[in-house]
Amino acid sequence: MESNNTLVPGFDSERDDSLTIVLRRLPEVENGCLVYLNGYIDTYNSSFFQKQITKLIDAGFKNLIFNCSSLTYVSSTGIGSFTVFLKMVRPKGGDIVLLEIQSKVYEVFQLLGFSQFFNIKNTIEEAVSYFKHDTATETSLFPTVISCPVCEKKLRATCSGRFRCSGCKSIIAINESGVVSLG
C-alpha cells in the first residue's frame, strides 16, 4: 500500500494532532485520490488542512473524494477550506466529492447553505461513478433549479438530498428524480 509521501513527496512532513489525513490513489478515476479525514476541522487547524490538500492538488490530483466518516466536526472555516479546494480543481477540469458525512457535520453544511454546492455521496461506488459520469440520471437532472414548497424561493440543487432554504430556512428534500418535499 502506498504511503502519503509516495503519492505526494513530503506530505507527512507536517502533522496536526487534531486532524489525520490519509491518502489513497484511485486508479479507476483519472487524477483521482481518496482522502480519509479523521478528527475535526476548525479555525485553528484549517490552515494545516488547506496546506496539505494544496500539496495534493499541486501534485496533479484534481478529482478528490473526501471520506468524512471519521470527521467529527467542521466549523464554518473548515467548510470554507472545501470551497477553496473546489475553486482550485474546477478550472483544471476536476471536482470534489464528500463521502459518508456524519449527520452532525452535514447539519453545519446545511445551516450555512453549502450542502447544495457540494457533491455528497453515501458510498465509494457512488463517488467513483460520479467521476466516471455513469450516473445518467444525476448528470441529466442535476444541477437543477427547484422552488421551495413553503416560500417558493428559487434554489439551485446540484444533487439529491436535504437542504435548508436560504429564504425561509425550511428543510427541503429532493430525491434522485427531482421530486421536492418538506424534509
C-alpha positions as CSV (number, residue, x, y, z in Angstrom):
1,M,0.0,0.0,0.0
2,E,1.3,3.4,-1.0
3,S,2.1,5.9,1.8
4,N,1.2,9.6,1.7
5,N,4.8,10.5,1.0
6,T,4.8,8.1,-2.0
7,L,1.8,9.8,-3.6
8,V,2.9,13.4,-2.6
9,P,6.6,13.8,-1.6
10,G,6.9,15.5,1.7
11,F,3.2,15.2,2.5
12,D,3.8,13.8,6.0
13,S,6.5,16.4,6.9
14,E,3.9,18.3,8.9
15,R,1.3,16.9,11.3
16,D,-1.5,18.1,13.4
17,D,-2.9,16.1,16.3
18,S,-6.4,17.2,15.7
19,L,-6.7,16.0,12.1
20,T,-5.2,13.0,10.4
21,I,-5.1,12.8,6.6
22,V,-4.5,9.5,4.8
23,L,-4.3,9.4,1.0
24,R,-5.1,6.5,-1.3
25,R,-4.7,6.7,-5.1
26,L,-7.9,6.0,-7.1
27,P,-6.7,4.3,-10.3
28,E,-10.3,4.0,-11.6
29,V,-10.6,7.8,-11.5
30,E,-8.4,9.9,-13.7
31,N,-6.1,12.0,-11.4
32,G,-8.2,10.7,-8.5
33,C,-7.3,10.4,-4.8
34,L,-9.4,9.2,-1.9
35,V,-8.7,11.4,1.2
36,Y,-9.5,9.9,4.6
37,L,-10.1,12.6,7.2
38,N,-10.0,11.7,10.9
39,G,-10.6,14.3,13.6
40,Y,-12.0,17.8,13.2
41,I,-11.5,20.9,11.1
42,D,-11.8,24.3,12.8
43,T,-10.3,27.7,12.8
44,Y,-7.1,26.5,14.4
45,N,-6.2,23.7,12.1
46,S,-7.8,24.8,8.8
47,S,-4.6,26.3,7.5
48,F,-2.8,22.9,8.0
49,F,-5.7,21.2,6.2
50,Q,-5.6,23.7,3.3
51,K,-1.8,23.4,3.0
52,Q,-1.9,19.6,2.9
53,I,-4.7,19.4,0.3
54,T,-3.0,22.1,-1.8
55,K,0.1,19.9,-1.9
56,L,-2.1,17.1,-3.2
57,I,-3.7,19.3,-5.9
58,D,-0.2,20.7,-6.9
59,A,0.9,17.1,-7.3
60,G,-1.6,16.7,-10.1
61,F,-4.6,15.2,-8.3
62,K,-7.7,17.1,-9.3
63,N,-10.6,14.6,-8.6
64,L,-10.8,14.3,-4.9
65,I,-13.1,12.1,-2.8
66,F,-13.0,13.2,0.9
67,N,-14.1,10.3,3.2
68,C,-15.7,12.1,6.1
69,S,-16.9,9.1,8.1
70,S,-14.3,9.9,10.9
71,L,-14.7,13.6,10.7
72,T,-16.4,14.6,14.0
73,Y,-16.7,18.4,13.5
74,V,-16.3,21.1,10.8
75,S,-16.6,24.8,11.6
76,S,-17.5,27.4,9.0
77,T,-13.8,28.0,8.4
78,G,-13.4,24.3,7.6
79,I,-16.3,24.4,5.1
80,G,-14.5,27.4,3.6
81,S,-11.5,25.2,3.1
82,F,-13.6,22.8,1.0
83,T,-14.8,25.8,-1.0
84,V,-11.2,26.8,-1.7
85,F,-10.5,23.3,-3.0
86,L,-13.4,23.5,-5.4
87,K,-12.1,26.8,-6.7
88,M,-8.7,25.1,-7.2
89,V,-9.7,21.9,-9.0
90,R,-12.7,23.1,-11.2
91,P,-10.6,25.3,-13.5
92,K,-8.4,22.2,-14.1
93,G,-11.5,20.1,-15.0
94,G,-11.7,18.4,-11.6
95,D,-14.2,18.2,-8.8
96,I,-14.6,17.0,-5.2
97,V,-17.0,14.6,-3.6
98,L,-17.7,14.4,0.1
99,L,-18.4,10.9,1.2
100,E,-20.1,9.4,4.3
101,I,-20.7,12.7,6.2
102,Q,-21.8,12.3,9.7
103,S,-25.2,13.9,10.4
104,K,-24.0,16.5,12.8
105,V,-21.3,17.6,10.3
106,Y,-23.9,17.6,7.5
107,E,-26.1,19.9,9.6
108,V,-23.3,22.5,9.6
109,F,-23.1,22.4,5.8
110,Q,-26.9,22.8,5.7
111,L,-27.2,25.6,8.2
112,L,-24.6,27.6,6.3
113,G,-26.3,26.8,3.0
114,F,-23.3,24.9,1.5
115,S,-24.9,21.5,1.1
116,Q,-26.2,22.4,-2.3
117,F,-22.7,23.3,-3.6
118,F,-21.0,20.1,-2.8
119,N,-21.4,16.6,-4.3
120,I,-22.3,14.4,-1.4
121,K,-22.4,10.7,-1.8
122,N,-23.1,7.7,0.6
123,T,-20.8,5.1,-0.9
124,I,-17.4,4.9,-2.6
125,E,-19.1,3.3,-5.6
126,E,-21.4,6.3,-6.0
127,A,-18.5,8.7,-5.7
128,V,-16.4,6.8,-8.3
129,S,-19.4,6.5,-10.6
130,Y,-19.9,10.3,-10.3
131,F,-16.4,10.9,-11.7
132,K,-17.0,8.3,-14.5
133,H,-20.3,10.0,-15.3
134,D,-22.0,6.6,-15.2
135,T,-25.0,8.0,-13.2
136,A,-27.1,9.1,-16.2
137,T,-30.0,10.3,-14.1
138,E,-27.8,12.6,-12.0
139,T,-25.9,14.1,-14.9
140,S,-29.0,14.8,-16.9
141,L,-31.2,16.0,-14.0
142,F,-28.7,17.9,-11.8
143,P,-27.9,20.7,-11.3
144,T,-31.5,21.9,-11.4
145,V,-33.5,24.8,-10.1
146,I,-36.2,24.0,-7.6
147,S,-38.8,26.0,-5.8
148,C,-39.1,26.0,-2.0
149,P,-42.6,24.4,-1.2
150,V,-43.0,27.0,1.6
151,C,-41.9,30.4,0.3
152,E,-41.4,29.5,-3.4
153,K,-37.9,30.9,-3.5
154,K,-35.9,29.5,-6.4
155,L,-33.0,27.4,-5.2
156,R,-30.2,25.6,-7.2
157,A,-29.8,21.9,-6.3
158,T,-26.6,20.1,-7.5
159,C,-27.6,16.7,-6.2
160,S,-30.4,14.9,-4.4
161,G,-30.5,15.3,-0.6
162,R,-31.8,17.5,2.1
163,F,-31.2,21.3,2.1
164,R,-32.2,24.3,4.1
165,C,-34.0,27.0,2.1
166,S,-32.0,30.3,2.2
167,G,-35.2,32.3,2.2
168,C,-37.5,30.8,4.9
169,K,-35.0,28.3,6.5
170,S,-37.3,25.3,5.9
171,I,-35.7,21.9,5.4
172,I,-36.3,20.7,1.9
173,A,-35.7,17.2,0.4
174,I,-35.2,16.4,-3.2
175,N,-34.9,12.9,-4.4
176,E,-33.0,11.4,-7.4
177,S,-36.0,12.0,-9.7
178,G,-36.1,15.7,-8.7
179,V,-39.3,15.5,-6.6
180,V,-39.2,18.2,-3.9
181,S,-40.8,17.8,-0.5
182,L,-40.5,19.2,3.0
183,G,-37.6,17.4,4.7
